[in-house]
């Protein structure tokens, strides 16, 4: 740690703003070194940020769609040109390998590209002569100041699920990134300014619970978009809606991958390794529960183990396959779950504790870990571990597999591996999960479809991006109009209006 690490400030009113409250360390998880300190906003600073956004809203709302989309296209062009810079920031603070960070930026860019088509997405409807001499039309208008509270695991992509659509629709955004990974948000704020976005339309408010609760209760914040753990998602939803806000709160996950006996086992093994250990398992769409049907479990587990032991864990800037976990607390939590699973009777086929790593310093590493013979009462199954731990559960029939998935309180993503089209069609109909992959282990939708789970994986009824995102960040208005003849006069009639 340097004696005077730089400070990551807020971004308010189009400028960097040093905080007056405390700070928190920002750590490089591959080395354990504190590389910066991030400002933690006080409630008063949060109110100042909201006030800046509220002041910018009227002018941005009234800016033409043509001009708004010009700014979106400029942002897109700048992001394409400088994406490696953003990926490097993500790796330095989150730890994921550079190729994974670049993929995150690219998936976020897809939502920017969707938002570039906002003139089409905001088109209303018009009915001429709905009643004699009466026309009706509908429009969608922006909400005002909207808050985005994003998690540590996707410092760029998750905010980009929300803010391109919100800004293109005419809203002003206050982004509260995770204090563990603050630099990406500040970098994107400066890119927005370079693209021509007016000051105040995009604000970055760093902080922790005090900043979040101020956003959730502030009367000038019209909506809240959140991604994180289920307990916090529930708090965000209940607090935000109690204060009259529109809320989409995406919570935790326990994603299952079901493998039927007829599946291509090499394809399934590759998919399980990629989806279970990519980004050190710190993905809300990671596969953490592998449900193997019938007598192919021994063969499939052996194939996964063979692939896993060859993976290289280390610093994400060194071409490794997998990087560290985000913090020492995350590392200790994951190793604690592995120990608990072993004690409960699971077989540790591949043990990532004490893995040899390619990194300097004291990073927060756990290697890929494979547990077999896991049962549904073990904590390694019931809890969201959020680490590189793949738990194998064995069942006898397809029906048992579907019942197991549906009994789980989470419903974010799931996958089925099979060659049987009938079984696949039945599975996608019967499974109670928001996003489903058929021979696709991480079924993250394209930007023009919406992202979101069921059950305890989502609080609120609106998913992220796609047409649902457009509707979330706008309100409908219907206008009924009559233009009488200059000499005409309406007769007095106190009865309920009817159409004729």
C-alpha positions in Angstrom: 0.0 0.0 0.0 1.3 3.4 -0.9 1.4 6.0 1.9 -1.0 8.3 0.2 -3.2 6.4 -2.2 -5.4 8.5 -4.6 -9.0 9.3 -3.7 -11.9 8.2 -5.9 -14.3 11.2 -5.7 -18.0 11.6 -6.6 -19.1 13.0 -9.9 -21.7 15.7 -9.4 -22.8 18.5 -11.8 -20.3 17.4 -14.4 -17.2 17.6 -12.2 -15.2 15.5 -9.7 -16.2 16.3 -6.2 -14.1 15.3 -3.2 -16.2 14.0 -0.3 -16.4 15.5 3.2 -17.3 12.2 4.8 -15.1 9.2 5.4 -13.4 6.9 2.9 -13.0 3.2 2.3 -10.1 1.3 0.9 -10.1 0.1 -2.7 -8.1 -3.1 -3.1 -6.4 -4.9 -5.9 -7.7 -8.4 -5.1 -4.9 -10.1 -7.0 -2.2 -8.6 -4.8 -4.0 -7.5 -1.7 -2.7 -4.0 -2.1 -4.8 -0.9 -1.3 -4.6 1.1 -4.5 -7.1 3.9 -3.7 -9.6 5.2 -1.2 -13.2 5.9 -2.2 -15.3 8.7 -0.8 -18.3 7.6 1.2 -21.1 10.1 0.8 -23.0 11.5 3.7 -26.7 11.9 3.6 -26.2 15.6 2.8 -23.9 14.8 0.0 -26.4 12.4 -1.4 -29.1 15.1 -1.3 -26.8 17.5 -3.1 -26.3 14.9 -5.8 -30.0 14.4 -6.2 -30.6 18.1 -6.3 -28.0 18.5 -9.2 -29.8 15.8 -11.2 -33.2 17.3 -10.5 -32.0 20.7 -11.7 -30.7 19.1 -15.0 -33.9 17.2 -15.7 -36.2 19.8 -17.2 -33.7 20.7 -20.0 -32.8 17.1 -20.7 -36.4 16.0 -20.8 -37.1 18.7 -23.3 -34.1 17.9 -25.5 -35.2 16.4 -28.8 -34.9 12.7 -29.3 -32.6 13.4 -32.2 -30.1 15.3 -30.0 -30.4 12.7 -27.2 -29.5 9.8 -29.6 -26.6 11.8 -31.1 -25.1 11.8 -27.6 -25.8 8.1 -27.2 -24.1 7.4 -30.6 -21.1 9.5 -29.5 -20.8 7.6 -26.2 -21.0 4.3 -28.1 -18.2 5.4 -30.4 -16.0 6.5 -27.6 -16.6 3.3 -25.6 -15.7 1.2 -28.6 -12.5 3.1 -29.0 -11.5 3.0 -25.4 -13.0 -0.3 -24.1 -9.6 -1.8 -23.1 -9.1 1.1 -20.6 -12.4 0.3 -18.9 -11.6 -3.5 -18.9 -8.2 -2.8 -17.2 -10.0 -0.7 -14.5 -12.4 -3.6 -13.9 -9.6 -6.2 -13.6 -7.6 -4.0 -11.2 -10.5 -3.6 -8.8 -12.6 -6.7 -9.2 -10.0 -9.2 -10.2 -11.6 -10.9 -13.2 -9.3 -11.7 -16.0 -8.9 -9.1 -18.8 -10.7 -11.1 -21.4 -13.7 -11.5 -19.1 -13.7 -7.8 -18.3 -13.6 -7.0 -22.0 -16.6 -9.3 -22.5 -18.4 -7.5 -19.7 -17.9 -4.1 -21.5 -19.1 -5.6 -24.8 -22.3 -6.9 -23.3 -23.0 -3.5 -21.7 -22.3 -1.8 -25.0 -25.2 -3.9 -26.5 -27.6 -2.0 -24.2 -26.1 1.3 -25.4 -26.8 0.2 -28.9 -30.3 -0.7 -28.0 -30.8 2.8 -26.5 -29.5 4.4 -29.7 -32.9 3.3 -31.1 -34.9 5.1 -28.5 -36.9 7.2 -31.1 -38.4 3.9 -32.3 -38.9 2.5 -28.8 -40.7 5.6 -27.5 -43.2 5.8 -30.3 -46.8 6.1 -29.1 -50.1 5.3 -30.8 -52.8 7.5 -32.4 -56.4 6.8 -33.1 -58.3 9.2 -35.3 -62.0 9.8 -34.8 -62.2 7.4 -31.8 -65.5 9.2 -31.2 -67.1 11.7 -33.5 -64.6 14.5 -33.9 -62.5 13.1 -31.1 -58.9 11.8 -31.5 -56.8 9.8 -28.9 -53.1 9.4 -28.7 -50.6 8.0 -26.2 -47.1 9.1 -25.3 -44.4 7.9 -22.9 -42.5 10.4 -20.9 -39.5 10.2 -18.6 -39.8 9.8 -14.8 -37.2 12.4 -13.7 -34.3 11.5 -11.4 -33.7 7.7 -11.3 -31.2 5.9 -9.1 -29.1 2.9 -10.1 -27.4 0.9 -7.3 -25.0 -1.6 -8.8 -23.0 -4.5 -7.4 -19.3 -5.2 -7.3 -19.2 -8.1 -9.7 -20.0 -6.2 -12.9 -18.8 -2.6 -12.4 -19.6 -1.7 -16.1 -22.2 -4.1 -17.5 -24.8 -3.9 -14.7 -25.0 -0.1 -14.6 -25.2 -0.2 -18.4 -28.2 -2.5 -18.1 -30.0 0.6 -16.9 -28.5 4.0 -17.5 -28.3 4.1 -21.4 -32.1 3.4 -21.6 -32.9 5.8 -18.8 -30.8 8.6 -20.3 -32.0 8.1 -23.8 -35.6 8.2 -22.5 -35.0 11.6 -21.0 -34.2 10.8 -17.4 -31.3 12.0 -15.2 -29.3 9.1 -13.5 -27.7 8.9 -10.1 -25.4 5.9 -10.1 -24.3 4.5 -6.7 -21.6 1.9 -7.6 -20.2 -0.7 -5.2 -17.5 0.9 -3.0 -15.3 -2.1 -3.8 -15.1 -1.1 -7.5 -15.8 2.6 -7.9 -13.4 3.6 -10.7 -15.4 2.3 -13.6 -18.3 4.5 -12.8 -16.2 7.6 -12.6 -14.5 6.7 -15.9 -17.9 6.3 -17.6 -19.1 9.6 -16.2 -16.1 11.4 -17.8 -16.8 9.6 -21.1 -20.4 10.8 -21.0 -19.2 14.3 -20.7 -16.8 13.9 -23.6 -19.8 12.5 -25.6 -21.7 15.8 -25.0 -24.1 14.8 -22.2 -25.1 17.9 -20.3 -23.8 18.3 -16.8 -26.1 16.8 -14.1 -27.7 14.2 -16.3 -25.3 11.5 -15.1 -24.1 11.6 -11.5 -21.9 9.2 -9.6 -22.5 9.0 -5.9 -20.0 6.8 -4.0 -20.9 5.5 -0.6 -22.5 2.7 1.4 -25.7 2.2 3.4 -26.2 5.9 4.3 -26.1 6.9 0.6 -28.4 4.0 -0.4 -31.0 4.8 2.2 -31.0 8.5 1.3 -31.7 7.6 -2.4 -34.4 5.1 -1.3 -36.2 7.8 0.7 -35.5 11.0 -1.2 -38.8 12.5 -2.6 -37.1 13.6 -5.8 -35.9 10.1 -6.7 -38.6 8.6 -8.9 -37.3 5.1 -9.4 -34.6 2.7 -8.1 -32.8 0.0 -10.1 -30.8 -2.5 -7.9 -28.7 -5.6 -8.4 -27.3 -7.5 -5.4 -28.0 -10.1 -2.8 -31.6 -11.1 -2.0 -31.7 -9.7 1.6 -30.6 -6.2 0.3 -32.9 -6.5 -2.8 -35.8 -7.1 -0.4 -34.8 -4.0 1.7 -34.4 -1.8 -1.4 -37.8 -2.9 -2.7 -39.7 -2.6 0.5 -38.1 0.8 1.4 -38.3 2.3 -2.1 -41.9 1.3 -2.7 -42.9 2.5 0.8 -41.7 5.9 -0.3 -43.7 5.9 -3.5 -40.9 4.8 -5.9 -40.9 2.5 -8.9 -38.4 -0.3 -8.0 -36.8 -3.1 -9.9 -34.6 -5.0 -7.4 -32.7 -8.1 -8.8 -31.6 -10.4 -6.0 -29.5 -13.5 -5.6 -29.4 -16.8 -7.5 -28.7 -20.5 -7.3 -28.5 -21.5 -10.9 -28.9 -25.1 -11.8 -27.6 -27.0 -14.9 -29.6 -30.2 -15.5 -27.8 -32.9 -17.6 -29.9 -35.6 -19.1 -28.4 -39.1 -19.9 -28.5 -38.5 -23.6 -26.5 -35.2 -23.4 -23.2 -34.7 -25.1 -21.0 -35.1 -22.0 -18.0 -33.4 -23.4 -20.2 -30.4 -24.3 -21.8 -30.5 -20.8 -18.4 -30.8 -19.1 -17.0 -27.8 -20.9 -20.1 -25.8 -20.1 -20.0 -26.7 -16.4 -16.4 -25.6 -16.1 -16.9 -22.4 -18.0 -20.2 -21.4 -16.3 -19.1 -22.6 -12.8 -15.6 -21.1 -12.6 -15.7 -18.1 -15.0 -15.1 -14.8 -13.1 -14.3 -17.0 -10.0 -18.0 -17.8 -9.8 -18.8 -14.2 -9.0 -21.6 -14.0 -11.5 -25.3 -13.9 -10.8 -25.7 -16.2 -13.7 -22.9 -18.7 -12.7 -23.8 -22.3 -12.6 -23.4 -23.5 -9.0 -25.6 -26.6 -8.9 -25.1 -29.4 -11.4 -28.0 -31.8 -11.4 -27.1 -35.0 -13.2 -29.9 -37.4 -14.2 -29.5 -41.2 -14.4 -26.3 -43.1 -14.6 -23.9 -40.7 -16.3 -22.8 -38.8 -13.1 -19.5 -40.7 -12.6 -18.5 -40.1 -16.2 -19.5 -36.5 -16.2 -17.8 -35.7 -12.9 -14.6 -37.3 -14.1 -14.6 -35.2 -17.3 -15.2 -32.0 -15.3 -12.4 -32.9 -12.9 -10.0 -33.6 -15.8 -10.7 -30.1 -17.2 -10.6 -28.3 -13.9 -7.2 -29.4 -12.7 -5.6 -27.9 -15.8 -7.0 -24.4 -15.1 -4.5 -21.7 -14.2 -5.5 -19.3 -11.4 -3.8 -16.0 -10.8 -3.5 -12.3 -11.6 -6.1 -11.5 -14.3 -3.5 -9.4 -16.1 -1.2 -12.4 -16.7 -3.4 -14.5 -19.1 -4.7 -16.8 -16.4 -8.0 -18.7 -16.7 -9.4 -17.5 -13.4 -8.6 -14.5 -11.1 -9.1 -13.9 -7.4 -12.3 -13.3 -5.4 -13.0 -9.6 -4.7 -12.0 -9.5 -1.0 -10.4 -11.5 1.8 -13.9 -11.8 3.4 -15.3 -13.3 0.2 -12.4 -15.8 0.1 -12.9 -16.8 3.6 -16.6 -17.2 3.1 -16.1 -19.5 0.1 -13.6 -21.7 1.9 -15.9 -21.9 4.8 -18.6 -23.3 2.7 -16.3 -25.9 1.1 -15.3 -27.1 4.6 -19.0 -27.2 5.7 -19.9 -29.3 2.6 -17.1 -31.7 3.3 -18.1 -32.0 6.9 -21.7 -32.7 5.8 -20.7 -35.6 3.6 -20.0 -34.1 0.2 -17.0 -35.6 -1.7 -14.3 -33.0 -2.5 -13.3 -34.1 -6.0 -11.2 -31.0 -6.8 -10.1 -28.8 -3.9 -9.4 -25.1 -4.6 -8.3 -24.3 -1.1 -4.6 -23.6 -1.0 -4.3 -23.4 -4.8 -1.0 -22.4 -6.3 -1.4 -19.1 -8.1 0.4 -16.9 -10.6 0.3 -13.6 -8.7 2.4 -11.4 -6.5 1.5 -10.4 -3.0 -1.3 -11.7 -0.9 -4.3 -12.0 -3.2 -7.7 -13.4 -2.4 -7.6 -16.7 -4.3 -9.7 -19.9 -4.2 -9.1 -22.3 -7.0 -11.9 -24.1 -8.9 -13.6 -26.5 -6.5 -15.8 -29.5 -7.4 -18.0 -31.2 -4.8 -19.9 -34.5 -5.6 -22.7 -36.2 -3.7 -24.2 -33.0 -2.5 -27.7 -33.1 -1.0 -30.3 -30.4 -0.9 -29.9 -29.9 2.9 -26.3 -28.9 2.7 -25.3 -25.2 3.0 -23.3 -25.5 -0.2 -26.6 -26.1 -2.0 -29.0 -24.0 0.0 -26.9 -20.8 0.1 -25.6 -18.6 -2.6 -21.8 -19.1 -2.3 -20.8 -16.6 -5.0 -17.5 -18.4 -5.6 -15.8 -21.0 -7.8 -17.6 -24.0 -6.2 -19.6 -26.4 -8.4 -21.9 -28.8 -6.4 -23.0 -32.0 -8.1 -26.5 -33.4 -7.1 -27.6 -36.8 -8.5 -31.2 -37.7 -9.3 -32.8 -40.6 -11.0 -35.4 -39.0 -13.3 -36.2 -35.9 -15.3 -39.2 -35.3 -13.1 -37.0 -35.3 -9.9 -34.6 -32.8 -11.6 -37.4 -30.3 -12.4 -38.9 -30.7 -9.0 -35.5 -29.9 -7.4 -35.1 -26.8 -9.5 -38.6 -25.6 -8.9 -38.3 -26.2 -5.1 -35.4 -23.8 -4.8 -36.3 -20.3 -3.6 -34.3 -18.6 -6.3 -35.3 -18.5 -10.0 -32.7 -16.5 -11.9 -31.2 -18.8 -14.6 -31.1 -22.5 -15.4 -29.9 -24.7 -18.2 -30.7 -28.1 -19.7 -28.2 -30.2 -21.6 -29.9 -32.8 -23.9 -30.2 -34.0 -27.4 -34.0 -34.6 -27.0 -36.0 -31.7 -28.4 -39.2 -32.9 -26.7 -37.5 -32.9 -23.3 -36.1 -29.5 -24.0 -39.5 -28.1 -24.9 -41.1 -29.6 -21.9 -38.3 -28.3 -19.6 -38.6 -24.7 -20.8 -42.3 -24.8 -20.2 -42.3 -26.5 -16.8 -39.3 -24.9 -15.0 -40.1 -21.9 -12.8 -37.1 -19.7 -13.7 -36.8 -16.4 -15.5 -34.0 -17.2 -18.0 -33.4 -20.6 -19.5 -30.7 -22.1 -21.6 -31.0 -25.2 -23.8 -27.4 -26.5 -24.2 -26.4 -22.9 -23.3 -25.0 -22.7 -19.7 -25.2 -19.0 -19.1 -28.5 -17.8 -20.8 -28.0 -14.0 -20.5 -30.4 -12.5 -23.0 -29.5 -10.1 -25.8 -30.2 -6.5 -24.9 -33.4 -6.4 -26.9 -34.8 -9.1 -24.6 -35.1 -8.3 -20.9 -32.9 -9.7 -18.1 -34.6 -10.9 -14.9 -35.4 -13.8 -12.7 -38.4 -15.2 -10.8 -39.2 -15.9 -7.1 -36.5 -14.5 -4.7 -34.3 -13.4 -7.6 -36.5 -10.4 -8.4 -38.5 -7.9 -6.3 -40.8 -5.9 -8.5 -42.4 -7.0 -11.8 -40.1 -5.3 -14.3 -36.9 -6.8 -15.7 -33.8 -5.0 -16.9 -33.2 -3.5 -20.3 -35.2 -4.5 -23.4 -38.7 -3.2 -23.8 -39.4 -3.7 -20.1 -36.6 -1.3 -19.4 -38.0 1.3 -21.6 -41.4 1.0 -19.9 -39.8 1.1 -16.5 -38.0 4.4 -17.2 -41.1 6.1 -18.7 -44.7 6.8 -17.8 -47.7 6.5 -20.1 -49.9 9.4 -20.9 -53.1 9.3 -23.0 -54.5 12.5 -24.6 -58.1 12.8 -25.8 -58.7 15.9 -27.9 -61.6 17.6 -29.8 -61.3 20.6 -32.0 -64.8 22.0 -32.5 -65.8 24.1 -35.4 -65.4 27.8 -34.7 -69.1 28.4 -34.5 -69.8 25.2 -32.6 -70.8 24.9 -29.0 -71.2 21.8 -26.8 -74.5 21.3 -25.2 -74.8 20.9 -21.4 -74.9 17.3 -20.4 -73.9 16.1 -16.9 -74.1 12.4 -17.8 -71.0 10.2 -18.0 -69.3 10.7 -21.4 -70.0 8.0 -24.0 -68.4 7.4 -27.4 -70.5 7.5 -30.5 
